[in-house]
Amino acid sequence: LKKLLPKTAKKKKIIAYMPLHRYRNAGCSYLQLLDLKRLTELLGTEYIILFMPEGRSRKDIPEEYFRLDRVFFLEGKMTIREQLMAADIIVGDYRHTFFESALLSKPIYCTAADYGKVERESQVYYPFTEVRPGPIVGDADQLAAMIREADSYDCEWREKFRERYLGNCRGDAAEQLIRYLEAEMENGTGKGGTGCAI
């Protein structure tokens, strides 16, 4: 990340922002964005934003968003997960990688104030208020106020979400798989006499 950002961005707190297209139906979608110009003004020079819209969203985003001083668009240079790892604070709404970020134990804020509308117009399995991994914010002003208090972030919603949906994600899946395969090979229970069960 250090190689991709200018010197003026070094030693700043990093906010990862990842909005998702909303869908009214198969032929109609729209993008709801934070006012990033307002957010950077409110937060000042202490923060930078890694802006991660969906690829198909680019045409719907005001060009000025890609010219803001403390907003960086690193598509093709870093993966979403790499940017999430580098971030200090994570902001998003309905993307699956946003929910996965609960594993990182970082402050999470949900820009999903339109959840009622999304629930009515989309196919959702759970009410958003029951599965949200963090507080819901309505606009840039409210988000900036919460970010300023991030040192005292209440992780209750994040931990509830992680326990309910990511409880088996302990970070050692590869190790568990290797142990399982080794045990199967030792026991000779694999199909076709190969010692491998898959």
N, C-alpha and C positions, 0 to 999 in steps of 0.2 A: 504493500500500500504506500509506503514512504516514497517509493520510486515513481508512483503515479500522480502524486499530489505536489503542488508547488510548496516552496519553503514556508510560505505564509500560512499554510494549513497544518504545519507540523505542531505537535504538542497540543492540539485542540481536542476537545471532547467530540466524539463522533456519534451522530444520529443516523441510523439506517431507516429510510422511509420507503415503504413498498406498497403502493396502492394497487387495487384490483379493479378491473372493469366490472361494472354492474350490468346485469342483463334483465331487461323487461320481458323479452322473448327471444326466440332464435334469431330474429332479424333486427333486433334493436338493442343496442348497448350504449352505455354512457359512462363517463369517467368523472368521479368526484374527487377533487384534489384539495389538499390544504393550500392556503395562500402562502407559498414558500417565501415570497418576498417579504411579507409581513412577519413571518416566523423568524427569518434571519435578522430582521430589524429589531425584533423584540429580544432575541437571545444575544445579540451582539457578537463580538469577535471571538468569544470563548468556544463557540461551537462551529462545526461544519456538518453538512448533510450529504450523505450518500443517497442519491435519488435513484430508486430502482423500480421504475414502472414496467409493466409487461411490455414485451416487444411490440405487440399490436397497438399499444396505447400511444406510441410516439406521435402519430398524426393528430391526436386529440389534445396534445399538451401545448400550451402557449410557448412559443420559441423563447420568450424571456426567461423561462424556467431554466433553460440550458445555458443562460448567460449570467446567472446570478453569481456574485463573487464567492460565496461560501457554500455553493451547491455543486456537487460533482456527480457526473453521469459516467459510470465506469463499465457500461455494457461492453462485453467482448474483451475486457481487460482483467476483470475479476468476476468470479461466479457470485451468485446471490449468497450462497452459504459462506464463502470467503469474506464477503462484506459484512455479513452478520457476525462472524467471528471477530472481525476487527472493530465492530461498533461497541460503544458504551451504552447506548440507549436504542431501543427498537420501536418503531412506529409503523402501524399497518392496519389492515382491516380483515379481509377474507381470504388471503392467499394461504395455501397450505404451508408454505415455508415460513410464513409469519407465525402460524401456530406451532410449528416445529421449534421455533426460536425460544420457546419456554424452557427447553432443555439447557439453555445457556446461562440461566440464572442472572439475567440482566433486566433492568427496568423495561417494562413493556407497556405501551399505550395504544389503545384501539381507536382509530379514526373511523368509527363505524356508527356515528350518531344516526345514520339512516337505516339502522338495522330493522326497524319495523317495516319500512318500505321494501327492503330486500327480502324479508321473510314473506311478505305478501306476494311479491312478484317472481320469486325464484323458488327452486326446489331446495329446501333446507331440511335437515334432519332433526336439528335441535334449536330451540330458541337461543338467539345469540347471547342474551343476558345470562344464560346458564353455562355457556362454554367459553365465554370471553376469558383470555389469559391476563387481562389487565383492565385498568379503568378506561371508560369510554369518554373521549373528548369530542367536543363539538366543532372547535375552530382553532386557528393558530394562536389566538390570545389565551385560550384555556390550556392548550398544550404547552405553551411557553411557561405559563405559571406553574404547571405541574413539573416540567423539566427542571425549573429552578429549585424545586424541592426534591429532586431525585435522590439526594443523599439519604433522605428519610422515607424512601419508597416503601409502600406497604405491599409486600409480595404475596398477600393472602390469595388473590385470584389466580396468580401465576402458579402457585404451589398446588392449589386445588385442581387446576387444569392439568398440570403435570402428573399429579397422582392419579387422576381419573383416566386420562387418555394416553399418557406416556410412561406409565409406571414400569413397564418392562424395558424401557430404553435406558439402560445403565451405562452405555458407552463401550460395552465389551462384547458386542454381538459376534464379531469375527472370532474372538477367542473362544466363545461358547460353541460356535460352529465347528471350529477345529477340534475341540475336545470331543464333540459329538461324533465327528467323522472318525477320529482316532479310536474311540470306544467301539464304533460299529465295525471297523476294520479288525480290531483285536478279537471281537466276538465272532467274526465271520458271518454276520447276519445280512450282509449286502446281497442284492439280487445277482443272480448269475455267477455266484461264487467269487465275485470281485472284492467282497468285503465292504462294499459301499452301498448304503441304503437309499441313495437318491440317484 
